Amino acid sequence: MRRKFTFVVLSSFFFLLLGSMIITSCTKEGPAGPPGADGEDGANAAETCTACHDFSENLLAKVDQYDHSVHASGANINRNYENCSQCHTSQGFRTFLEDGSMSNVAEPTAINCRTCHPIHETYTMADYSVRTSDPVALLLNDAEYDYENSNLCVNCHQARPVNPYPAVGGGDITITNARWGPHYSTQSN
């Protein structure tokens, strides 16, 4: 019995050794081919990346301000479904700005720099601009908000219509949602 075991172990070792020699001999490189043509040079980082990444306090200040904001907490990305994702997820907000649609976001990310700014799209200082400064029709009272760059923020930071809306002297209403009311972050109103 012991001889069979020894034979099996030695045979296994031999086949492993032989297999590894065959595999390593198959991966040997052949002679180098002729040199190819040089490709076109890429953009000079001194002319692109350093416009923003210049090791000044400017970029650090922006990152630090974001890191200490409520947006950075990502506390609300679980509201990634239709009618909520446009204000609670980065992808939902950008989609809302592009075509006005509201939909579920499968892999949501928190509101971040790229949500509001076209970071790394032009590789110039234009990447610090806001995605839109178009006037915003407020949802609650049919007014228009138009205060330049802050228009971007008002897409979310406004009161929502109350539904059902209580009527003076009317009957009782039943509130079925914990978020009933004008909602949070109503700064623009």
matplotlib code that plots the C-alpha trace (Angstrom):
import matplotlib.pyplot as plt

x = [0.0, 2.8, 4.6, 1.5, 1.1, 4.8, 4.4, 1.3, 3.0, 6.2, 4.2, 2.1, 5.3, 6.9, 3.8, 3.6, 7.2, 7.0, 3.8, 5.4, 8.4, 6.2, 4.1, 7.2, 8.7, 5.6, 5.7, 9.2, 9.4, 10.6, 12.7, 11.5, 9.6, 10.4, 9.8, 6.4, 5.7, 5.5, 2.0, 0.8, 1.9, -0.7, -1.6, 1.0, -0.1, 1.5, -1.1, -4.2, -4.0, -2.1, -4.9, -6.7, -4.1, -1.6, -0.8, -2.3, -4.7, -7.5, -8.3, -7.6, -10.1, -12.8, -12.3, -12.3, -15.5, -17.2, -15.9, -17.5, -20.9, -24.1, -23.8, -20.6, -22.3, -24.2, -26.9, -29.7, -28.5, -30.9, -33.6, -32.5, -36.0, -38.1, -39.2, -36.3, -33.2, -32.9, -32.0, -30.5, -28.1, -25.4, -26.5, -30.2, -29.5, -27.4, -30.0, -32.7, -30.7, -30.1, -33.6, -35.9, -36.6, -36.7, -36.0, -34.5, -30.7, -29.3, -25.9, -26.3, -23.4, -23.7, -23.9, -20.3, -18.2, -19.2, -22.9, -22.9, -19.6, -18.4, -15.2, -12.6, -14.7, -12.7, -9.6, -9.7, -10.9, -14.3, -14.6, -15.3, -18.4, -21.9, -23.7, -26.6, -27.6, -31.0, -34.0, -36.0, -39.8, -40.6, -42.9, -44.9, -46.2, -45.6, -42.9, -39.6, -36.3, -33.5, -30.4, -27.6, -25.4, -27.6, -30.3, -28.5, -29.1, -32.7, -33.5, -33.5, -33.5, -37.1, -40.4, -42.5, -46.3, -48.2, -50.5, -53.1, -53.4, -55.5, -58.4, -59.5, -62.8, -62.4, -62.5, -59.7, -56.9, -54.9, -51.1, -49.7, -46.1, -43.4, -42.2, -45.6, -45.2, -43.1, -40.1, -36.6, -34.1, -36.6, -34.0, -35.1, -38.8]
y = [0.0, 2.3, 1.6, 2.5, 5.8, 6.7, 5.8, 8.0, 10.9, 10.6, 10.2, 13.2, 15.3, 14.1, 15.0, 18.4, 19.1, 17.9, 20.0, 23.1, 22.7, 22.3, 25.4, 27.5, 26.4, 27.4, 31.0, 31.7, 34.9, 34.9, 37.5, 41.1, 42.2, 45.4, 48.7, 50.3, 53.9, 56.4, 57.4, 61.0, 62.7, 63.2, 66.5, 68.0, 67.7, 71.1, 72.6, 70.5, 68.9, 71.7, 74.2, 72.7, 70.4, 73.1, 72.3, 75.5, 75.9, 76.5, 72.8, 71.7, 74.3, 73.1, 69.5, 70.4, 72.4, 69.5, 66.9, 68.9, 69.4, 67.4, 66.4, 64.4, 62.3, 60.2, 59.8, 60.0, 57.9, 55.1, 57.4, 56.2, 55.5, 57.6, 61.0, 61.0, 60.1, 63.4, 65.1, 62.3, 60.7, 62.1, 60.1, 61.0, 64.7, 64.7, 62.7, 65.1, 68.1, 66.4, 65.4, 66.2, 62.5, 60.9, 57.2, 54.5, 54.5, 51.0, 51.9, 55.3, 57.6, 60.5, 64.1, 64.9, 67.4, 65.8, 66.1, 69.9, 70.6, 69.1, 67.9, 66.3, 66.9, 69.8, 69.6, 73.4, 75.8, 75.5, 72.2, 74.3, 75.9, 74.8, 72.4, 74.8, 78.3, 78.2, 79.7, 77.2, 77.0, 76.5, 73.5, 75.1, 78.4, 78.7, 81.3, 81.4, 81.5, 83.2, 84.1, 82.9, 80.1, 79.4, 78.2, 74.9, 74.4, 75.3, 72.3, 70.4, 73.0, 74.0, 73.1, 70.4, 70.5, 69.1, 66.2, 65.8, 69.5, 70.5, 72.9, 75.5, 74.2, 71.0, 67.5, 65.6, 64.2, 61.1, 61.4, 58.2, 59.2, 60.3, 62.9, 64.6, 68.4, 70.9, 68.6, 69.6, 72.1, 74.7, 77.5, 79.0, 79.6]
z = [0.0, 0.9, -2.4, -4.4, -2.5, -3.1, -6.8, -7.1, -5.4, -7.5, -10.7, -9.9, -9.2, -12.4, -14.5, -12.9, -13.5, -17.1, -17.7, -16.3, -18.6, -21.6, -20.7, -20.1, -23.3, -25.2, -23.9, -25.2, -27.2, -30.8, -32.5, -32.5, -35.6, -37.6, -35.9, -36.6, -37.4, -34.5, -33.4, -33.1, -29.9, -27.2, -25.6, -23.4, -19.8, -19.1, -21.4, -20.3, -16.8, -15.1, -16.0, -12.9, -11.3, -10.7, -7.1, -5.9, -3.0, -5.6, -6.4, -2.8, -1.5, -3.9, -2.9, 0.8, 0.5, -1.3, 1.3, 4.1, 2.3, 2.8, -0.9, -0.1, 2.6, 0.0, 2.6, 0.1, -2.8, -1.7, -3.3, -6.7, -8.2, -10.5, -9.2, -6.7, -8.6, -10.4, -7.1, -5.1, -7.5, -9.8, -12.8, -12.3, -12.1, -15.3, -17.2, -15.9, -17.2, -20.6, -21.5, -18.6, -17.8, -14.4, -14.1, -11.8, -11.4, -11.1, -9.6, -8.1, -7.0, -4.6, -5.9, -6.7, -8.7, -12.0, -11.2, -11.5, -13.4, -16.7, -15.0, -17.4, -20.5, -22.1, -19.9, -19.6, -16.9, -18.6, -16.7, -13.6, -15.3, -14.2, -16.5, -17.0, -15.9, -17.7, -15.8, -13.9, -13.7, -10.0, -9.3, -6.5, -7.7, -11.5, -10.9, -12.8, -11.0, -12.9, -10.9, -13.3, -12.0, -9.0, -11.5, -11.6, -7.9, -8.0, -10.1, -6.8, -4.1, -4.4, -2.7, -4.2, -4.6, -1.7, -2.7, -1.4, -0.7, 2.3, 1.5, 4.0, 5.5, 3.5, 4.8, 6.4, 4.3, 4.8, 4.6, 3.2, 2.7, 5.2, 2.7, 2.4, 2.4, 0.5, 0.9, 2.1, 0.7, -0.3, -0.4, -3.8, -2.7]

ax = plt.figure().add_subplot(projection="3d")
ax.plot(x, y, z, "-o")
ax.set_aspect("equal")
plt.show()
